[in-house]
Amino acid sequence: MHKIVKIILVVLGAIGAILWFQLPSTDVPATEAINNGSMNFMFIITYLLLGIAIAASVLFGLMNLLTSKGALKKTLIGVGGLLVVVIISYALANGTDVNLEEMAKKGVPTTESTVKTIGMGLNVFFILTIIAVGAMLWSGVKKMISK
């Protein structure tokens, strides 16, 4: 399996190198360069490799999750913690922070629900940032004390 992957990567690399030399020069207008077959094929290869990478990441992540004894428990604790943060953030969010009429006058039609959802997202970011900084500080203080 490992040899097959290497062969595929070498072939795709060679195709990419060939296509690289067939790209239009900088003198070609952008409208013509967009319709270049070499460029389109390079994008197709990129999307293909990105899809393979995403599928492999998800597949191997799920395999590791199901085969490791403590991994599933740790994952569920992490997802549960994130869910708690989202619920707390939604409860703290206020949908009346913005004057909806002023936003509509500026051409940005919005609702109270949209404002509350945006507030929730900001609260999640702030809470997770505080947790991350606190964890780094805790780790640093713990290392300083133990030495």
KOLPAGU-146254 format. One record per atom (N, C-alpha, C): residue in three letters; x, y, z. Coordinates in pm, whole numbers, plus 32768, in hexadecimal, padded with zeros to 4 digits. Layout:
alaXYZ
...
! end
This chain:
met80537F888000
met800080008000
met8057807D8000
his80C3807B804F
his811C80EE805A
his8161810B7FD4
lys818680A07F8B
lys81C680B07F09
lys816580EA7EA4
ile80E980C17EAA
ile808480F47E4D
ile807081897E61
val806A81B47EDF
val805982427EFD
val80D082917ECA
lys8148825E7EDD
lys81BF82A37EAC
lys81BD82AF7E14
ile819782457DCF
ile819182497D3D
ile812B82AF7D0F
ile80B682B27D4E
ile804E83127D2A
ile808083A17D40
leu80C483B87DB0
leu80F7843E7DCC
leu816284687D68
val81B9840C7D40
val821E842C7CDC
val81DD844D7C56
val817984007C2F
val8133841A7BB1
val80ED84A27BB5
leu80A784BE7C23
leu8063853F7C2E
leu80C785B37C32
gly813A859E7C72
gly81A286047C73
gly81D9861E7BE8
ala81EE85B47B9A
ala821F85C37B11
ala81B8860B7ABA
ile813A85E67AC9
ile80D0862A7A7E
ile80CB86BD7AA3
gly80D686DA7B24
gly80D687657B52
gly814B87B47B1A
ala81C387757B13
ala823887B97ADB
ala822587D67A47
ile81EE877679FF
ile81D4878B796F
ile817087FD795D
leu810587FB79AC
leu809F886479A0
leu80D688EC79C7
trp813488ED7A26
trp8170896C7A52
trp81B389B579DD
phe81F989687989
phe823E89A67918
phe81DE89CB78A7
gln8163899A78AC
gln810189BC7845
gln80A48A2D7871
leu80BC8A6578E7
leu806A8AD57915
leu80828B4E78BD
pro801D8BA478AF
pro80308C1B785B
pro80938C7D789B
ser80D38CCC7848
ser81338D2D787A
ser80E98DA278BC
thr81368DF978FA
thr80F98E6C7940
thr80C38ED378DE
asp80E78EC8785F
asp80B58F2777FA
asp80268F0A77D0
val7FF88E9177EA
val7F718E6977C1
val7F0B8EAD781C
pro7EA18EE777E2
pro7E398F257835
pro7DF88EBE7892
ala7DC98EEE7904
ala7D908E947969
ala7D188E487935
thr7CC88E8778DE
thr7C518E4378AA
thr7C758DCA7855
glu7CE78DD3780E
glu7D148D6077BF
glu7D598CF87816
ala7DA38D27787A
ala7DEB8CCB78D2
ala7D8C8C747922
ile7D178CAA7944
ile7CB58C5E7991
ile7C868BE47943
asn7C798BF278BF
asn7C468B85786C
asn7CB48B26783D
asn7D2D8B327872
asn7D9B8ADC784C
asn7D838A4F7880
gly7D9289EC7829
gly7D7A8960784E
gly7DDB892D78B6
ser7E59895778AE
ser7EBE892B790F
ser7E9B895A799B
met7E7089D779A4
met7E4C8A0D7A27
met7DD289C47A60
asn7D7089AC7A0C
asn7CF989657A3B
asn7D1B88D87A69
phe7D7388947A20
phe7D9A880D7A47
phe7DE9880E7AC9
met7E3C88757ADE
met7E8488817B5D
met7E2388947BD1
phe7DB988E27BBC
phe7D5388F27C23
phe7D0D886D7C3F
ile7CF288207BD7
ile7CB2879D7BE9
ile7D0B87427C3D
ile7D8D87417C1F
ile7DEB86F07C6D
ile7DEC871F7CFE
thr7DED87A47D12
thr7DEE87DA7D9A
thr7D7187AF7DE7
tyr7CFD87BA7DA9
tyr7C8087937DEB
tyr7C8086FD7E08
leu7CB486AF7DAC
leu7CBC861E7DC0
leu7D1585FD7E38
leu7D8C86397E3E
leu7DE686207EAF
leu7DAB86537F32
leu7D6886C57F2E
leu7D2786F87FA7
leu7CBA86997FD7
gly7C6B86657F7A
gly7C0386047F9F
gly7C3D85857FDB
ile7CAA85567F9F
ile7CEC84DE7FD4
ile7D2284F88060
ala7D5E856D8074
ala7D96858F80F7
ala7D2785988160
ile7CB885D6813C
ile7C4985E2819C
ile7C10855881BD
ala7BFC85058156
ala7BC6847F816D
ala7C24842C81C3
ala7CA7843481A8
ala7D0783E781F7
ala7D0A84188288
ser7D04849B829B
ser7D0584D28323
ser7C8C84A38372
val7C1884AB8334
val7B9E8480837A
val7BA083EA8393
leu7BC8839D832F
leu7BCA830C833C
leu7C2B82DF83A9
phe7CA6831083A4
phe7D0882E68408
phe7CE6831D8493
gly7CAB83938498
gly7C7E83C88518
gly7C1283728556
leu7BB183488505
leu7B4782F08538
leu7B7D8267855E
met7BDC8234850E
met7C1681B2852F
met7C6081BA85B5
asn7CAD822585CA
asn7CF482378647
asn7C93824886BB
leu7C26828E86A0
leu7BC282A68707
leu7B8082248734
leu7B6781CB86D5
leu7B20814F86F6
leu7B7D80E18728
thr7BFD80E78707
thr7C58807D8732
thr7C9D809C87B6
ser7CAC811A87D7
ser7CEE813F8854
ser7C87814288C5
lys7CAC81098937
lys7C4C80FC89A5
lys7C23818289E0
gly7C8181D989FD
gly7C6082568A40
gly7C4082C889E1
ala7C5782B5895F
ala7C45832288FF
ala7BB2834B88F4
leu7B5882EB88F2
leu7ACA830C88E4
leu7A99835A895C
lys7AC3833189D1
lys7A9B83778A4C
lys7AD084068A4C
lys7B4F84198A28
lys7B8A849E8A23
lys7B4584F689BB
thr7B2484BB8949
thr7AE0850688E0
thr7A568533890D
leu7A0C84D8894D
leu798684FC897D
leu798D856789E9
ile79F385628A3E
ile7A0585CA8AA4
ile7A2186508A61
gly7A77864F89FB
gly7A9686CA89B3
gly7A1E8704896B
val79D286AF8928
val795986DE88E1
val78F287108946
gly78E486CA89B5
gly788786F68A1E
gly78AF877D8A58
gly7932878F8A6E
gly7962880F8AA0
gly794888808A3F
leu795E886689BF
leu794188CA8959
leu78AC88EA8953
leu785A88858962
leu77C9889A8963
leu779F88F089DA
val77DC88D98A4E
val77BF892A8AC4
val77E789BC8AAC
val785B89D18A6E
val78888A598A4F
val78278A9D89EF
val77F88A54898B
val77998A8D892A
val77168AB1896F
ile76E58A5B89C7
ile76678A768A0D
ile76768AF18A68
ile76E68AF78AB0
ile76FE8B6B8B07
ile770A8BEA8AB3
ser774D8BE28A42
ser775E8C5689EB
ser76D98C8589B2
tyr76848C26898E
tyr76008C4C895A
tyr75AC8C8E89C6
ala75B88C5B8A40
ala756C8C978AAF
ala759E8D248ACE
leu761F8D3C8ABF
leu76578DC08ADB
leu76418E238A6A
ala76288DF289F1
ala76168E4A897D
ala75948E968989
asn75998F118956
asn75238F678959
asn75058F9088CA
gly748C8F80889F
gly74678FA28816
gly744390338801
thr744C9083886B
thr74259110885F
thr749D916D8865
asp7513913B8847
asp758D918C884C
asp759491F187DA
val754E91D7876E
val7556922986F5
val74CC926186D7
asn74CC92DD86A8
asn744E931B867E
asn742C92E485F4
leu73C6929185EE
leu73A1924D8572
leu737192AE8507
glu732F931A8530
glu72FE937C84CF
glu737293C4848B
glu73DA93E584D9
glu74509427849F
glu749893C9843D
met749E934A845F
met74DD92EA8405
met748E92DF8383
ala740992E0838D
ala73B692D88315
ala73C8935482BF
lys73D793CA82FD
lys73ED944682B2
lys747194418265
lys74D493FB829C
lys755693F0825B
lys7558938081F3
gly74E8933C81E0
gly74E092D3817C
gly7509924B81AE
val750B923A8232
val752F91B9826D
val74B7918582BA
pro745B91438274
pro73E6910F82BC
pro740F909E8318
thr73ED90A98396
thr7412904283F8
thr73A19032845C
thr73A88FC584A6
thr73428FA9850A
thr73838F9E8593
glu73318F9D85F8
glu73638F8E8681
glu73A68F068693
ser73718EA28650
ser73AB8E1B8657
ser74388E19861C
thr744B8E5F85AB
thr74CF8E65856D
thr75338EA985C9
val750A8F178607
val75628F5F8663
val75858F0786DB
lys75238EBB870C
lys753E8E63877E
lys759E8DF28757
thr758F8DBD86DE
thr75E98D5486B0
thr76788D8886A0
ile76868E01866C
ile770B8E3D865F
ile77478E5586E9
gly76F78E858746
gly77258E9987CF
gly77518E16880F
met77068DAC87F3
met772A8D288828
met77B18CFD87F1
gly77C88D0F876F
gly78478CEA8733
gly78BC8D388770
leu78A68DB98787
leu790F8E0A87C7
leu79298DDB8855
asn78BE8DBC889E
asn78CE8D8C8928
asn791A8D07892C
val78FC8CAD88CD
val79438C2D88C6
val79D88C4888AF
phe79F78CA28852
phe7A828CC38837
phe7AC68CFA88B4
phe7A868D5788F9
phe7AC48D93896F
phe7AD88D2C89DE
ile7A748CD989F7
ile7A7F8C758A61
ile7AED8C108A41
leu7AF28BE089C4
leu7B598B7F899F
leu7BE48BBE89A2
thr7BED8C3F8980
thr7C6E8C85898A
thr7C9A8C8F8A1B
ile7C3F8CB08A73
ile7C608CB98B02
ile7C8C8C318B37
ile7C468BC88B0E
ile7C6B8B418B39
ile7CF68B1C8B05
ala7D148B3D8A87
ala7D968B1B8A4C
ala7E078B678A93
val7DF38BE98AA9
val7E5A8C388AED
val7E6C8C078B7C
gly7DFE8BE88BC0
gly7E068BB38C48
gly7E4F8B2E8C4D
ala7E378AD98BEC
ala7E7C8A578BE8
ala7F128A6A8BD2
met7F378AC98B7B
met7FC68AE38B65
met80068B1D8BE2
leu7FC28B798C23
leu7FF88BB38C9E
leu80058B488D0B
trp7F9F8AF68D19
trp7FA18A8B8D7E
trp80168A2C8D64
ser80288A088CE5
ser809589AD8CC3
ser811C89EE8CE1
gly812C8A6E8CC0
gly81A98AB38CDB
gly81C68ABF8D6E
val81618AE48DBD
val81748AF08E4E
val81938A688E8B
lys81508A018E5C
lys816689798E8D
lys81F6894C8E72
lys822A896C8DFB
lys82B489478DDA
lys831889978E2E
met82FA8A178E47
met83558A698E98
met835A8A388F28
ile82E98A0E8F5C
ile82E489DF8FE7
ile8329895A8FF6
ser831A89018F94
ser8351887A8FA0
ser83E988778F8F
lys842688DF8F57
lys84B888DD8F44
lys850389078FBC
! end
